[in-house]
C-alpha cells in the first residue's frame, strides 16, 4: 500500500501498542496464568483463546473476566503470581514471537523517527519483550498502568508530554487502542492484522511494513 505525500500522516513520534501489534505472547502468557492457577490451587485451565480475549484490558477487567469467583485479595495475589510467571517465561524468549514484518519495520523506522510503547500491562511485561527480542534500544520511552495506574489514553498523554511530541500517532489493533488515541487527541492507525477490531480508524495496516507508506517524518 503506497500513498501520495499529500495523503500521508505527518509525525514526529510513533506510539505502539504491544500485543497483537508487535508480538504474540499468547503461549507464554497462558503458561504464566496456568502456573498462577496451580500455585493457588485453582482447578481452572486457561487457553490461548481465553488470554487473547483479554489482551489490552486493564488489570481489574482481566481479573473480573478470568477469575470473578475470587475475593479482591485473592485476585490481587493471582495477578501477582500470573505477572511473575509470565515474565519469567517471556524474558527467556520462550512463548512469544514477533509478528511477521515487525523486525524489518522497526529496523527501518529506528533512524527515521522516535518510537514509543504504551501498553495496558503490568510491571515487567514490556521489559520482558525488550529482553526476549533485543529491542530495548529501539524505543525512546514506554509507559503502562502497572507503573502509573492510568488508562491507555492518559499514559499516551504522559509519553507525549514527557518527550515533547507535537505530531504523535498511535498504532494498535483493538478498540481500547482507538479510545486511547482519541483521548490523547492523536491519529489512530489500526493494525488490522492483529487480534482485535475497532469501530473507526484514520488509516489501516494489513502488514506492519505498510506503516512506512502511511507516514511522513518530521525531523
Backbone as ProteinMPNN parsed JSONL, in Angstrom:
{"seq_chain_A": "XXXXXXXXXXXXXXXXXXXXXXXXXXXXXXXXXXXXXXXXXXXXXXXXXXXXXXXXXXXXXXXXXXXXXXXXXXXXXXXXXXXXXXXXXXXXXXXXXXXXXXXXXXXXXXXXXXXXXXXXXXXXXXXXXXXXXXXXXXXXXXXXXXXXXXXXXXXXXXXXXXXXXXXXXXXXXXXXXXXXXXXXXXXXXXXXXXXXXXXXXXXXXXXXXXXXXXXXXXX", "coords_chain_A": {"N_chain_A": [[0.841, -1.185, 0.0], [0.74, 2.078, -1.016], [0.938, 5.589, -0.556], [0.143, 8.84, -1.798], [2.15, 11.742, -1.088], [0.575, 13.88, -0.183], [-1.501, 12.646, 1.076], [-0.46, 11.455, 3.268], [0.236, 10.866, 6.786], [1.63, 13.147, 8.944], [4.3, 12.919, 11.237], [6.088, 13.114, 14.366], [6.685, 11.203, 16.15], [6.063, 7.831, 17.012], [3.706, 5.971, 18.683], [3.336, 2.776, 19.912], [1.103, 0.055, 20.42], [1.401, -3.166, 22.037], [0.672, -6.102, 22.303], [-0.555, -8.114, 19.733], [0.042, -6.183, 17.939], [2.831, -5.728, 17.765], [3.906, -8.119, 18.783], [3.166, -11.609, 19.519], [2.369, -12.999, 22.401], [0.93, -15.013, 23.407], [1.244, -17.788, 24.049], [3.217, -17.833, 26.101], [2.041, -16.135, 28.027], [-0.298, -17.538, 28.605], [0.798, -19.859, 29.726], [1.958, -18.696, 31.988], [-0.33, -17.794, 33.395], [-1.616, -20.215, 33.912], [0.285, -21.389, 35.529], [0.1, -19.684, 37.733], [-2.521, -20.311, 38.516], [-2.212, -22.99, 39.327], [-0.429, -22.671, 41.471], [-2.102, -21.412, 43.239], [-3.964, -23.287, 43.764], [-6.186, -23.548, 42.092], [-8.66, -25.017, 39.973], [-9.046, -24.297, 37.406], [-8.17, -24.245, 33.95], [-6.497, -22.33, 31.698], [-6.767, -21.217, 28.289], [-5.119, -20.291, 25.171], [-6.961, -18.892, 23.655], [-8.627, -17.858, 25.653], [-6.867, -16.012, 26.796], [-6.145, -14.341, 24.654], [-8.527, -13.067, 24.398], [-8.548, -11.178, 26.421], [-6.467, -9.48, 26.047], [-4.999, -6.313, 26.237], [-6.854, -5.196, 27.955], [-7.549, -3.409, 31.038], [-6.029, -4.168, 34.236], [-7.883, -4.897, 36.351], [-10.173, -5.431, 34.889], [-9.335, -7.669, 33.478], [-9.006, -9.539, 35.575], [-11.637, -9.707, 36.529], [-12.86, -10.933, 34.399], [-11.473, -13.367, 34.085], [-11.107, -14.615, 36.63], [-13.522, -14.282, 38.283], [-14.656, -15.376, 40.524], [-12.959, -15.162, 42.662], [-11.978, -13.55, 45.727], [-11.333, -10.005, 46.291], [-8.759, -9.8, 47.509], [-7.614, -12.287, 46.889], [-7.728, -12.139, 44.126], [-5.844, -10.13, 43.692], [-3.535, -11.44, 44.579], [-3.49, -13.525, 42.714], [-3.082, -12.071, 40.36], [-0.496, -11.046, 40.838], [0.986, -13.435, 40.958], [0.526, -14.417, 38.358], [1.659, -12.405, 36.743], [4.321, -12.545, 37.573], [4.927, -15.175, 36.794], [4.484, -15.152, 33.956], [6.353, -13.268, 33.098], [8.763, -14.437, 33.882], [8.84, -16.519, 32.078], [8.596, -15.274, 29.512], [10.782, -13.492, 29.296], [12.912, -15.068, 28.684], [12.732, -15.563, 26.044], [11.076, -17.552, 25.334], [7.823, -18.705, 24.391], [6.791, -16.576, 22.915], [6.571, -14.526, 19.937], [7.784, -12.249, 17.459], [5.549, -10.502, 15.369], [5.035, -11.186, 11.864], [7.101, -9.243, 9.765], [7.553, -7.22, 11.607], [10.142, -6.903, 12.79], [11.634, -6.017, 10.575], [10.239, -3.653, 10.016], [10.74, -2.114, 12.388], [13.528, -1.939, 12.301], [13.806, -0.324, 10.06], [12.386, 1.999, 10.767], [13.73, 2.958, 12.993], [16.042, 4.78, 12.596], [14.645, 6.922, 11.579], [12.586, 8.049, 13.1], [11.461, 8.766, 16.434], [10.495, 6.083, 18.578], [7.916, 4.609, 20.581], [6.376, 2.844, 23.336], [3.178, 2.098, 24.542], [1.306, 0.32, 26.62], [-1.347, -1.675, 27.971], [-0.441, -3.116, 30.538], [1.312, -4.913, 33.163], [3.996, -4.311, 35.56], [7.162, -5.249, 34.334], [6.411, -6.602, 32.021], [6.73, -5.234, 29.5], [9.472, -4.932, 29.68], [10.19, -7.613, 29.527], [9.516, -8.166, 26.887], [11.405, -6.508, 25.603], [13.806, -7.758, 26.464], [13.546, -10.384, 25.52], [13.622, -10.087, 22.756], [15.637, -8.343, 22.129], [15.227, -5.509, 21.9], [15.296, -3.16, 23.377], [16.834, -0.848, 22.894], [15.61, 0.276, 20.735], [13.451, 1.821, 21.413], [12.409, 4.948, 22.618], [11.033, 5.589, 24.922], [8.623, 4.342, 27.309], [5.402, 3.352, 28.632], [2.979, 2.243, 31.095], [0.035, 0.961, 32.814], [0.73, -0.514, 35.081], [2.773, 0.889, 36.177], [1.838, 3.548, 36.373], [-0.889, 3.471, 37.009], [-2.801, 4.512, 35.384], [-5.117, 5.068, 32.605], [-4.911, 3.888, 29.16], [-5.147, 6.049, 27.364], [-4.479, 8.223, 29.041], [-1.865, 7.508, 29.682], [-0.767, 7.655, 27.13], [-0.856, 10.443, 26.813], [0.963, 11.182, 28.821], [3.427, 10.158, 27.821], [3.627, 11.599, 25.438], [3.776, 14.255, 26.416], [6.065, 14.086, 28.044], [8.055, 13.665, 26.211], [7.939, 15.768, 24.497], [6.404, 15.722, 22.13], [4.764, 16.757, 19.151], [3.288, 15.878, 17.026], [2.296, 13.201, 17.338], [1.449, 9.752, 16.62], [-0.697, 6.882, 17.01], [-0.382, 3.369, 16.967], [-2.247, 0.498, 16.866], [-4.231, -2.478, 17.621], [-6.803, -2.821, 18.63], [-10.046, -1.917, 20.097], [-9.649, -0.568, 22.517], [-7.241, 0.645, 22.015], [-7.859, 2.454, 19.989], [-9.603, 4.104, 21.497], [-7.792, 5.068, 23.38], [-6.08, 6.565, 21.76], [-7.852, 8.509, 20.809], [-8.508, 9.789, 23.221], [-6.063, 10.971, 23.774], [-5.936, 12.685, 21.684], [-4.77, 12.146, 19.167], [-3.891, 10.827, 15.871], [-5.174, 7.597, 14.918], [-3.91, 4.535, 13.915], [-4.895, 1.583, 12.6], [-3.896, -1.673, 13.279], [-4.734, -3.954, 11.374], [-4.118, -6.577, 10.995], [-3.936, -7.703, 13.474], [-5.187, -8.845, 16.724], [-7.663, -7.733, 17.375], [-10.714, -5.73, 16.872], [-12.074, -2.647, 15.59], [-14.069, 0.366, 15.783], [-13.655, 2.555, 14.219], [-11.094, 4.291, 12.332], [-8.106, 6.083, 11.403], [-6.295, 5.343, 9.512], [-5.263, 2.204, 8.065], [-3.52, -0.925, 8.49], [-2.482, -3.784, 6.752], [-0.256, -5.206, 6.897], [2.581, -4.945, 8.967], [4.705, -3.494, 7.786], [3.484, -1.801, 6.015], [3.162, 0.579, 7.289], [5.268, 2.252, 6.716], [4.599, 3.475, 4.346], [2.565, 5.128, 4.989], [3.295, 7.333, 6.438], [4.816, 10.57, 6.856], [7.853, 11.818, 7.978], [8.691, 14.044, 10.529], [11.412, 15.941, 11.222]], "CA_chain_A": [[0.0, 0.0, 0.0], [1.506, 3.309, -1.102], [0.106, 6.786, -0.549], [0.745, 10.094, -2.22], [2.6, 12.523, 0.063], [-0.487, 14.743, 0.336], [-2.41, 11.826, 1.869], [0.253, 10.835, 4.377], [0.131, 11.434, 8.123], [2.914, 13.681, 9.392], [4.529, 12.537, 12.63], [7.414, 13.234, 14.978], [6.831, 10.131, 17.126], [5.079, 6.76, 16.854], [3.38, 5.196, 19.882], [2.853, 1.449, 19.549], [0.589, -0.999, 21.282], [2.32, -4.306, 22.024], [0.037, -7.383, 21.97], [-1.328, -8.098, 18.502], [0.575, -5.143, 17.066], [4.244, -6.027, 17.555], [4.234, -9.516, 19.071], [2.155, -12.527, 20.043], [2.921, -13.643, 23.597], [-0.166, -15.816, 23.937], [1.69, -19.051, 24.637], [3.89, -17.563, 27.368], [1.082, -15.572, 28.983], [-1.167, -18.643, 29.019], [1.576, -20.699, 30.647], [2.092, -17.955, 33.242], [-1.606, -17.798, 34.108], [-1.864, -21.568, 34.417], [1.202, -21.566, 36.65], [-0.51, -18.98, 38.865], [-3.685, -21.083, 38.957], [-1.732, -24.161, 40.072], [0.148, -22.209, 42.734], [-3.187, -21.015, 44.131], [-4.869, -24.41, 43.958], [-7.395, -23.418, 41.285], [-8.826, -26.107, 39.011], [-9.229, -23.704, 36.078], [-7.079, -24.303, 32.977], [-6.702, -21.278, 30.707], [-6.307, -21.478, 26.928], [-4.672, -19.084, 24.483], [-8.155, -18.131, 23.27], [-9.024, -17.09, 26.839], [-5.941, -14.903, 27.025], [-6.279, -13.389, 23.553], [-9.755, -12.314, 24.627], [-8.388, -10.124, 27.433], [-5.307, -8.658, 25.715], [-5.264, -4.885, 26.125], [-7.746, -4.707, 29.004], [-6.941, -3.017, 32.3], [-5.8, -5.32, 35.114], [-9.088, -5.33, 37.058], [-11.067, -6.021, 33.889], [-8.811, -9.015, 33.219], [-9.319, -10.394, 36.727], [-13.081, -9.917, 36.601], [-13.237, -11.86, 33.337], [-10.83, -14.676, 34.208], [-11.287, -15.228, 37.958], [-14.517, -13.471, 39.003], [-15.059, -16.047, 41.764], [-12.001, -14.891, 43.734], [-12.119, -12.319, 46.505], [-10.365, -8.986, 45.855], [-7.41, -10.116, 47.985], [-7.105, -13.416, 46.112], [-7.496, -11.642, 42.767], [-4.563, -9.42, 43.71], [-2.481, -12.455, 44.657], [-3.46, -14.214, 41.42], [-2.45, -11.157, 39.407], [0.941, -11.005, 41.121], [1.559, -14.723, 40.556], [0.464, -14.52, 36.902], [2.656, -11.488, 36.185], [5.645, -13.107, 37.846], [5.111, -16.365, 35.978], [4.605, -14.871, 32.53], [7.609, -12.555, 32.841], [9.84, -15.43, 33.99], [8.831, -17.297, 30.841], [8.766, -14.458, 28.31], [12.083, -12.831, 29.207], [13.882, -16.026, 28.142], [12.483, -15.718, 24.62], [10.139, -18.657, 25.143], [6.401, -18.398, 24.493], [6.383, -15.376, 22.178], [7.268, -14.272, 18.674], [7.454, -11.009, 16.773], [4.659, -10.72, 14.238], [5.769, -11.08, 10.595], [7.358, -7.898, 9.266], [7.794, -6.245, 12.672], [11.574, -6.624, 12.918], [12.024, -5.199, 9.424], [9.65, -2.329, 10.221], [11.451, -1.389, 13.441], [14.873, -1.643, 11.802], [13.703, 0.787, 9.113], [11.9, 3.199, 11.45], [14.62, 3.386, 14.086], [16.786, 6.016, 12.327], [13.786, 7.929, 10.971], [11.567, 8.631, 13.971], [11.43, 8.165, 17.773], [9.478, 5.053, 18.778], [7.466, 4.52, 21.966], [5.42, 1.782, 23.65], [2.187, 2.325, 25.593], [0.558, -0.932, 26.667], [-2.083, -1.946, 29.206], [0.198, -4.292, 31.129], [1.859, -4.706, 34.492], [5.447, -4.172, 35.632], [7.982, -6.356, 33.873], [5.96, -7.187, 30.754], [7.438, -4.575, 28.401], [10.882, -5.286, 29.831], [10.34, -8.98, 29.018], [9.514, -8.014, 25.427], [12.718, -5.984, 25.224], [14.859, -8.737, 26.719], [13.36, -11.559, 24.671], [13.862, -9.824, 21.333], [16.748, -7.416, 21.955], [14.67, -4.298, 21.299], [15.249, -2.033, 24.317], [17.458, 0.351, 22.327], [14.786, 0.792, 19.64], [12.355, 2.641, 21.926], [12.872, 6.092, 23.393], [10.304, 5.687, 26.189], [7.447, 3.479, 27.363], [4.574, 3.547, 29.822], [1.936, 1.234, 31.291], [-0.699, 1.214, 34.06], [1.408, -1.109, 36.226], [3.639, 1.939, 36.728], [1.136, 4.805, 36.65], [-2.277, 3.285, 37.414], [-3.635, 5.319, 34.498], [-5.644, 4.447, 31.395], [-4.026, 3.983, 27.997], [-5.177, 7.417, 26.858], [-3.711, 9.076, 29.949], [-0.452, 7.164, 29.504], [-0.364, 8.274, 25.867], [-0.601, 11.86, 27.079], [2.208, 11.282, 29.587], [4.567, 9.934, 26.93], [3.67, 12.739, 24.517], [4.261, 15.426, 27.149], [7.41, 13.821, 28.546], [9.008, 13.671, 25.104], [7.757, 16.98, 23.709], [5.894, 15.4, 20.796], [3.73, 17.652, 18.626], [2.522, 15.192, 15.978], [2.362, 11.764, 17.604], [0.403, 8.855, 16.127], [-0.76, 5.623, 17.766], [-0.623, 2.172, 16.163], [-2.744, -0.583, 17.704], [-5.124, -3.414, 16.927], [-8.049, -3.065, 19.352], [-10.877, -0.761, 20.415], [-9.033, 0.184, 23.609], [-6.179, 1.452, 21.413], [-8.567, 3.573, 19.364], [-10.083, 5.005, 22.544], [-6.626, 5.722, 23.959], [-5.614, 7.585, 20.818], [-8.82, 9.612, 20.796], [-8.331, 10.518, 24.483], [-4.84, 11.77, 23.661], [-6.09, 13.629, 20.58], [-3.805, 11.852, 18.109], [-4.408, 9.882, 14.878], [-5.114, 6.172, 15.228], [-3.657, 3.642, 12.788], [-5.348, 0.253, 13.016], [-3.173, -2.873, 12.85], [-5.836, -4.851, 11.019], [-3.585, -7.941, 11.047], [-3.812, -8.105, 14.871], [-6.18, -9.681, 17.394], [-8.917, -7.067, 17.707], [-11.492, -4.975, 15.891], [-12.311, -1.267, 16.01], [-15.244, 0.976, 15.167], [-13.2, 3.561, 13.262], [-9.646, 4.459, 12.3], [-7.649, 7.104, 10.462], [-5.622, 4.577, 8.458], [-5.203, 0.796, 8.465], [-2.389, -1.715, 8.018], [-2.65, -5.225, 6.599], [1.087, -5.728, 7.16], [3.265, -3.883, 9.713], [5.579, -2.695, 6.927], [2.683, -0.789, 5.327], [3.272, 1.841, 8.018], [6.289, 3.078, 6.068], [3.985, 4.203, 3.237], [1.493, 5.976, 5.517], [3.808, 8.419, 7.263], [5.915, 11.48, 6.564], [8.544, 12.001, 9.248], [9.09, 15.412, 10.832], [12.67, 15.91, 11.982]], "C_chain_A": [[0.881, 1.24, 0.0], [0.546, 4.493, -1.157], [0.87, 7.95, -1.144], [1.105, 10.907, -0.987], [1.474, 13.346, 0.663], [-1.464, 13.968, 1.217], [-1.759, 11.264, 3.118], [0.014, 11.579, 5.689], [1.524, 11.897, 8.548], [3.103, 13.369, 10.873], [5.956, 12.819, 13.073], [7.612, 12.178, 16.062], [5.709, 9.117, 16.987], [4.93, 6.014, 18.167], [2.771, 3.87, 19.437], [2.169, 0.77, 20.724], [1.558, -2.176, 21.163], [1.639, -5.59, 21.545], [-0.824, -7.263, 20.717], [-0.888, -7.039, 17.52], [2.035, -5.41, 16.735], [4.584, -7.492, 17.814], [2.992, -10.291, 19.472], [2.812, -13.287, 21.187], [1.922, -14.619, 24.201], [0.273, -17.094, 24.62], [2.32, -18.825, 26.007], [2.955, -17.019, 28.427], [0.155, -16.669, 29.501], [-0.454, -19.551, 30.013], [1.73, -20.017, 32.003], [0.815, -17.953, 34.06], [-1.935, -19.184, 34.658], [-0.931, -21.911, 35.571], [0.643, -20.896, 37.9], [-1.704, -19.756, 39.414], [-3.253, -22.299, 39.772], [-1.174, -23.753, 41.424], [-0.933, -21.851, 43.746], [-4.22, -22.116, 44.326], [-6.171, -24.306, 43.195], [-7.461, -24.555, 40.269], [-8.911, -25.6, 37.574], [-7.974, -23.88, 35.225], [-7.391, -23.289, 31.88], [-6.142, -21.704, 29.358], [-5.815, -20.177, 26.306], [-5.858, -18.251, 24.017], [-8.665, -17.294, 24.437], [-8.168, -15.841, 26.979], [-5.971, -13.889, 25.892], [-7.515, -12.515, 23.754], [-9.626, -11.186, 25.628], [-7.185, -9.229, 27.151], [-5.724, -7.194, 25.57], [-6.186, -4.323, 27.183], [-6.942, -4.268, 30.224], [-6.931, -4.205, 33.255], [-7.078, -5.804, 35.795], [-10.104, -5.943, 36.109], [-10.642, -7.452, 33.568], [-9.214, -9.967, 34.339], [-10.81, -10.699, 36.801], [-13.569, -10.877, 35.518], [-12.706, -13.27, 33.589], [-11.101, -15.369, 35.534], [-12.294, -14.422, 38.785], [-14.914, -14.073, 40.348], [-14.134, -15.732, 42.933], [-12.337, -13.594, 44.464], [-11.123, -11.286, 45.986], [-8.934, -9.298, 46.288], [-6.803, -11.257, 47.178], [-6.9, -13.038, 44.648], [-6.147, -10.93, 42.684], [-3.401, -10.411, 43.75], [-2.346, -13.201, 43.33], [-2.761, -13.355, 40.376], [-0.936, -11.121, 39.6], [1.623, -12.293, 40.67], [1.601, -14.852, 39.031], [1.515, -13.629, 36.248], [4.066, -12.031, 36.383], [5.919, -14.298, 36.931], [5.316, -16.049, 34.51], [5.918, -14.158, 32.217], [8.812, -13.492, 32.942], [9.971, -16.223, 32.696], [9.233, -16.431, 29.647], [10.159, -13.864, 28.182], [13.163, -13.759, 28.655], [13.767, -16.164, 26.626], [11.523, -16.842, 24.307], [8.707, -18.142, 25.214], [5.95, -17.139, 23.79], [7.109, -15.326, 20.844], [6.851, -12.906, 18.149], [6.544, -11.334, 15.599], [5.422, -10.497, 12.929], [5.888, -9.63, 10.121], [7.728, -6.886, 10.323], [9.272, -5.904, 12.799], [12.046, -5.721, 11.781], [11.488, -3.777, 9.568], [10.454, -1.523, 11.235], [12.869, -1.036, 13.015], [14.853, -0.432, 10.876], [13.309, 2.083, 9.812], [12.918, 3.795, 12.411], [15.412, 4.65, 13.772], [15.923, 7.173, 11.834], [12.942, 8.703, 11.97], [11.652, 7.998, 15.353], [10.246, 7.207, 17.92], [9.183, 4.901, 20.264], [6.504, 3.344, 22.114], [4.484, 2.256, 24.757], [1.247, 1.128, 25.57], [-0.184, -1.046, 27.989], [-1.548, -3.232, 29.827], [0.725, -3.93, 32.51], [3.382, -4.621, 34.421], [6.137, -5.439, 35.139], [7.63, -6.88, 32.498], [6.685, -6.569, 29.559], [8.924, -4.902, 28.468], [11.153, -6.711, 29.334], [10.354, -8.995, 27.495], [10.872, -7.533, 24.936], [13.795, -7.063, 25.334], [14.762, -9.929, 25.772], [13.813, -11.316, 23.242], [14.925, -8.76, 21.074], [16.345, -6.066, 21.408], [14.668, -3.079, 22.222], [15.78, -0.749, 23.69], [16.64, 0.969, 21.204], [13.774, 1.83, 20.123], [12.877, 3.721, 22.863], [12.228, 6.161, 24.771], [9.153, 4.689, 26.139], [6.675, 3.764, 28.637], [3.482, 2.492, 29.872], [1.253, 1.48, 32.636], [-0.102, 0.528, 35.278], [2.325, -0.12, 36.92], [2.838, 3.15, 37.191], [-0.254, 4.625, 37.25], [-3.268, 4.016, 36.526], [-4.136, 4.514, 33.303], [-4.651, 4.601, 30.25], [-3.997, 5.406, 27.44], [-4.365, 8.37, 27.718], [-2.22, 8.776, 29.852], [0.084, 7.664, 28.166], [-0.001, 9.74, 26.084], [0.709, 12.054, 27.838], [3.43, 11.162, 28.686], [4.731, 11.103, 25.963], [4.253, 13.966, 25.208], [5.718, 15.263, 27.564], [8.456, 13.965, 27.446], [8.818, 14.839, 24.142], [7.248, 16.736, 22.304], [4.767, 16.352, 20.407], [2.81, 16.957, 17.632], [2.622, 13.674, 16.15], [1.225, 11.034, 16.893], [0.435, 7.595, 16.98], [-1.11, 4.487, 16.819], [-1.055, 1.048, 17.094], [-3.794, -1.396, 16.979], [-6.518, -3.508, 17.526], [-8.782, -1.763, 19.689], [-10.27, 0.085, 21.531], [-7.896, 1.063, 23.094], [-6.76, 2.672, 20.703], [-8.995, 4.588, 20.416], [-8.925, 5.756, 23.195], [-6.067, 6.812, 23.066], [-6.553, 8.783, 20.803], [-8.699, 10.446, 22.078], [-7.125, 11.444, 24.414], [-4.899, 12.771, 22.514], [-5.115, 13.417, 19.443], [-4.405, 10.864, 17.11], [-4.209, 8.433, 15.318], [-4.948, 5.372, 13.946], [-3.935, 2.217, 13.253], [-4.469, -0.838, 12.414], [-4.208, -3.961, 12.574], [-5.419, -6.322, 11.076], [-3.575, -8.513, 12.466], [-4.987, -8.906, 15.395], [-7.581, -9.07, 17.402], [-9.639, -6.441, 16.532], [-11.754, -3.59, 16.463], [-13.52, -0.714, 15.263], [-14.88, 2.044, 14.143], [-11.681, 3.642, 13.32], [-9.309, 5.537, 11.284], [-6.887, 6.499, 9.291], [-5.498, 3.151, 8.973], [-4.028, 0.101, 7.797], [-2.808, -3.174, 7.879], [-1.335, -5.96, 6.819], [1.811, -4.623, 7.92], [4.091, -2.956, 8.828], [4.822, -1.658, 6.111], [2.793, 0.576, 6.003], [4.256, 2.793, 7.349], [5.707, 3.932, 4.955], [2.877, 5.145, 3.694], [2.002, 7.277, 6.114], [4.834, 9.279, 6.54], [6.538, 11.859, 7.899], [9.041, 13.436, 9.391], [10.344, 15.357, 11.69], [12.692, 17.031, 13.017]], "O_chain_A": [[1.681, 1.435, 0.915], [-0.533, 4.399, -1.742], [2.09, 8.04, -1.013], [0.45, 10.785, 0.048], [1.408, 13.504, 1.882], [-2.181, 14.567, 2.018], [-2.437, 10.656, 3.946], [-0.356, 12.753, 5.702], [2.48, 11.122, 8.513], [2.18, 13.534, 11.671], [6.897, 12.772, 12.281], [8.586, 12.236, 16.812], [4.542, 9.487, 16.859], [5.904, 5.487, 18.704], [1.805, 3.849, 18.675], [2.599, 0.894, 21.871], [2.43, -2.183, 20.295], [1.992, -6.113, 20.488], [-1.713, -6.415, 20.646], [-1.38, -6.991, 16.392], [2.44, -5.331, 15.575], [5.452, -8.053, 17.145], [1.928, -9.726, 19.727], [3.698, -14.114, 20.97], [2.047, -15.007, 25.362], [-0.269, -17.451, 25.666], [2.005, -19.533, 26.964], [3.055, -17.391, 29.596], [-0.141, -16.723, 30.695], [-1.033, -19.962, 31.019], [1.646, -20.669, 33.043], [0.86, -18.094, 35.282], [-2.478, -19.302, 35.757], [-1.312, -22.639, 36.487], [0.7, -21.46, 38.992], [-1.882, -19.852, 40.628], [-3.862, -22.605, 40.797], [-1.424, -24.426, 42.424], [-0.726, -21.965, 44.955], [-5.24, -21.902, 44.981], [-7.168, -24.906, 43.596], [-6.431, -25.001, 39.764], [-8.854, -26.39, 36.632], [-6.856, -23.692, 35.704], [-8.423, -23.38, 31.215], [-5.168, -22.453, 29.287], [-6.059, -19.094, 26.838], [-5.77, -17.024, 23.986], [-9.087, -16.153, 24.246], [-8.676, -14.751, 27.247], [-5.835, -12.691, 26.14], [-7.543, -11.361, 23.328], [-10.497, -10.319, 25.692], [-6.904, -8.314, 27.926], [-6.684, -6.88, 24.866], [-6.303, -3.105, 27.312], [-5.805, -4.697, 30.421], [-7.723, -5.136, 33.107], [-7.336, -7.007, 35.816], [-10.819, -6.873, 36.481], [-11.482, -8.336, 33.404], [-9.705, -11.067, 34.084], [-11.201, -11.827, 37.103], [-14.579, -11.556, 35.699], [-13.403, -14.253, 33.338], [-11.304, -16.582, 35.566], [-11.96, -13.936, 39.865], [-15.445, -13.375, 41.212], [-14.484, -16.004, 44.081], [-12.905, -12.667, 43.887], [-10.162, -11.65, 45.309], [-7.996, -9.084, 45.52], [-5.626, -11.214, 46.82], [-5.995, -13.56, 43.996], [-5.401, -11.107, 41.72], [-2.406, -10.242, 43.044], [-1.236, -13.477, 42.874], [-1.945, -13.851, 39.599], [-0.183, -11.162, 38.626], [2.7, -12.258, 40.076], [2.586, -15.336, 38.473], [2.187, -14.048, 35.306], [4.897, -11.982, 35.476], [7.004, -14.419, 36.364], [6.213, -16.603, 33.874], [6.53, -14.418, 31.181], [9.771, -13.36, 32.181], [11.078, -16.556, 32.271], [10.106, -16.81, 28.866], [10.672, -13.742, 27.07], [14.212, -13.294, 28.208], [14.606, -16.805, 25.994], [11.188, -17.069, 23.145], [8.406, -17.246, 26.002], [4.839, -16.667, 24.033], [8.124, -15.994, 20.644], [5.724, -12.459, 18.36], [6.749, -12.334, 14.911], [6.359, -9.7, 12.892], [4.903, -8.892, 10.082], [8.178, -5.79, 9.987], [9.622, -4.729, 12.906], [12.782, -4.762, 12.014], [12.193, -2.81, 9.278], [10.811, -0.375, 10.971], [13.361, 0.047, 13.332], [15.769, 0.39, 10.9], [13.836, 3.148, 9.489], [12.952, 5.009, 12.612], [15.457, 5.541, 14.62], [16.418, 8.29, 11.686], [12.613, 9.866, 11.74], [11.895, 6.795, 15.449], [9.143, 7.485, 17.449], [10.073, 5.044, 21.104], [5.893, 2.904, 21.141], [4.936, 2.756, 25.787], [0.486, 0.943, 24.621], [0.297, -0.567, 29.016], [-2.131, -4.303, 29.661], [0.601, -2.792, 32.963], [3.98, -4.831, 33.366], [5.743, -6.553, 35.484], [8.452, -7.538, 31.861], [7.196, -7.29, 28.702], [9.563, -5.124, 27.44], [12.219, -6.985, 28.784], [11.112, -9.747, 26.883], [11.425, -8.073, 23.978], [14.592, -7.257, 24.417], [15.777, -10.423, 25.282], [14.328, -12.222, 22.587], [15.101, -8.321, 19.937], [17.032, -5.518, 20.545], [14.085, -2.054, 21.869], [15.232, 0.327, 23.93], [16.944, 2.077, 20.763], [13.289, 2.634, 19.327], [13.668, 3.458, 23.769], [12.809, 6.729, 25.696], [8.755, 4.243, 25.063], [7.203, 4.334, 29.592], [3.102, 1.919, 28.851], [1.826, 2.136, 33.507], [-0.385, 0.934, 36.405], [2.623, -0.264, 38.106], [3.105, 3.714, 38.251], [-0.753, 5.524, 37.927], [-4.444, 4.132, 36.871], [-3.643, 3.421, 33.025], [-3.676, 5.345, 30.353], [-2.932, 5.909, 27.083], [-3.646, 9.224, 27.199], [-1.399, 9.69, 29.931], [1.248, 8.053, 28.068], [1.026, 10.216, 25.601], [1.475, 12.971, 27.542], [4.357, 11.967, 28.775], [5.85, 11.545, 25.703], [5.122, 14.64, 24.654], [6.51, 16.198, 27.447], [9.598, 14.338, 27.71], [9.46, 14.895, 23.093], [7.615, 17.46, 21.379], [3.925, 16.705, 21.232], [1.68, 17.395, 17.418], [2.989, 12.958, 15.218], [0.179, 11.616, 16.603], [1.452, 7.273, 17.595], [-2.005, 4.608, 15.982], [-0.318, 0.682, 18.009], [-4.201, -1.059, 15.867], [-7.358, -4.221, 16.977], [-8.227, -0.669, 19.585], [-10.361, 1.312, 21.501], [-7.615, 2.113, 23.673], [-6.226, 3.777, 20.801], [-8.778, 5.788, 20.252], [-9.051, 6.936, 23.523], [-5.632, 7.858, 23.547], [-6.109, 9.931, 20.787], [-8.779, 11.674, 22.026], [-7.157, 12.561, 24.929], [-4.012, 13.614, 22.382], [-4.673, 14.378, 18.815], [-5.333, 10.133, 17.457], [-3.233, 8.088, 15.984], [-5.736, 5.506, 13.01], [-3.296, 1.713, 14.176], [-4.313, -0.921, 11.195], [-4.512, -4.781, 13.441], [-6.266, -7.207, 11.192], [-3.243, -9.684, 12.651], [-5.698, -9.561, 14.633], [-8.575, -9.796, 17.432], [-9.247, -6.59, 15.375], [-11.666, -3.384, 17.674], [-13.937, -1.259, 14.241], [-15.699, 2.401, 13.296], [-11.059, 3.124, 14.247], [-10.118, 5.866, 10.416], [-6.842, 7.078, 8.205], [-5.612, 2.909, 10.175], [-3.596, 0.471, 6.705], [-3.42, -3.736, 8.787], [-1.307, -7.187, 6.915], [1.674, -3.455, 7.556], [4.169, -1.756, 9.093], [5.43, -0.734, 5.569], [2.55, 1.606, 5.374], [4.086, 4.01, 7.414], [6.246, 4.993, 4.642], [2.311, 5.878, 2.883], [1.234, 8.224, 6.282], [5.616, 8.79, 5.724], [5.825, 12.187, 8.847], [9.713, 13.973, 8.509], [10.326, 14.779, 12.777], [13.667, 17.171, 13.755]]}, "name": "protein", "num_of_chains": 1, "seq": "XXXXXXXXXXXXXXXXXXXXXXXXXXXXXXXXXXXXXXXXXXXXXXXXXXXXXXXXXXXXXXXXXXXXXXXXXXXXXXXXXXXXXXXXXXXXXXXXXXXXXXXXXXXXXXXXXXXXXXXXXXXXXXXXXXXXXXXXXXXXXXXXXXXXXXXXXXXXXXXXXXXXXXXXXXXXXXXXXXXXXXXXXXXXXXXXXXXXXXXXXXXXXXXXXXXXXXXXXXX"}
